[in-house]
């Protein structure tokens, strides 16, 4: 009788141990997934900040009064600089 109870307790202990190991593996996988998602979120936030800055710069450029040829030329230069910076950022993020 005691032998059977000890075997039963040993089986329960084995099950609990296996379950704990499985839970530890699941926890590790979830932590890895959370880290990955946090990194992606940071990348998306950085990208969003970049686009917000681009919009601000575009608004500044569009608000430059076009009274003469020099202003139009300045606007075109700034637009070209923005495009070049965007290309560089895209290239660096790859």
C-alpha positions as CSV (number, residue, x, y, z in Angstrom):
1,X,0.0,0.0,0.0
2,X,2.7,2.5,0.9
3,X,4.7,1.5,-2.1
4,X,1.7,2.3,-4.4
5,X,1.3,5.6,-2.8
6,X,5.0,6.4,-3.2
7,X,4.7,5.5,-6.9
8,X,1.7,7.6,-7.3
9,X,3.4,10.6,-5.6
10,X,6.5,10.0,-7.8
11,X,4.3,10.1,-10.9
12,X,2.6,13.3,-9.8
13,X,6.0,14.8,-9.1
14,X,7.2,13.8,-12.6
15,X,4.1,15.4,-14.1
16,X,4.6,18.6,-12.1
17,X,8.2,18.7,-13.1
18,X,7.4,18.3,-16.8
19,X,4.7,20.9,-16.6
20,X,7.1,23.4,-14.9
21,X,9.7,22.7,-17.6
22,X,7.1,23.3,-20.3
23,X,5.9,26.5,-18.6
24,X,9.5,27.7,-18.4
25,X,10.0,27.1,-22.1
26,X,6.7,28.8,-22.9
27,X,7.7,31.8,-20.7
28,X,11.1,32.0,-22.5
29,X,9.4,31.9,-25.9
30,X,7.0,34.6,-24.9
31,X,9.7,36.8,-23.5
32,X,11.6,36.5,-26.8
33,X,8.5,37.4,-28.7
34,X,7.9,40.4,-26.5
35,X,11.5,41.6,-27.0
36,X,11.1,41.2,-30.8
37,X,7.7,43.1,-30.8
38,X,9.2,45.9,-28.6
39,X,12.1,46.2,-31.1
40,X,9.6,46.4,-34.0
41,X,7.5,48.9,-32.1
42,X,10.6,51.1,-31.5
43,X,11.4,50.9,-35.2
44,X,7.9,51.9,-36.2
45,X,7.9,54.8,-33.7
46,X,11.2,56.0,-35.2
47,X,9.8,55.7,-38.6
48,X,6.7,57.6,-37.5
49,X,8.9,60.4,-36.0
50,X,10.8,60.6,-39.2
51,X,7.6,61.1,-41.2
52,X,6.3,63.6,-38.7
53,X,9.6,65.6,-39.2
54,X,9.2,65.3,-42.9
55,X,5.7,66.7,-42.7
56,X,6.9,69.6,-40.6
57,X,9.7,70.3,-43.0
58,X,7.3,70.1,-45.9
59,X,5.0,72.6,-44.2
60,X,7.9,75.0,-43.6
61,X,8.9,74.7,-47.3
62,X,5.4,75.3,-48.4
63,X,5.1,78.4,-46.2
64,X,8.1,80.0,-47.8
65,X,6.6,82.9,-49.8
66,X,7.2,82.6,-53.5
67,X,7.9,86.2,-54.2
68,X,10.8,85.8,-56.5
69,X,13.0,83.3,-58.3
70,X,15.4,82.9,-55.4
71,X,12.6,81.7,-53.1
72,X,11.4,79.1,-55.6
73,X,14.9,77.9,-56.0
74,X,15.4,77.7,-52.3
75,X,12.1,75.7,-52.0
76,X,13.3,73.3,-54.8
77,X,16.7,72.9,-53.1
78,X,15.1,72.1,-49.7
79,X,12.7,69.6,-51.4
80,X,15.7,67.9,-53.1
81,X,17.6,67.7,-49.8
82,X,14.6,66.1,-48.1
83,X,14.4,63.5,-50.9
84,X,18.1,62.8,-50.6
85,X,17.9,62.5,-46.8
86,X,14.9,60.1,-47.2
87,X,16.9,57.9,-49.6
88,X,19.9,57.8,-47.2
89,X,17.6,56.9,-44.3
90,X,15.9,54.2,-46.3
91,X,19.3,52.8,-47.4
92,X,20.6,52.8,-43.8
93,X,17.5,51.1,-42.4
94,X,17.9,48.2,-44.8
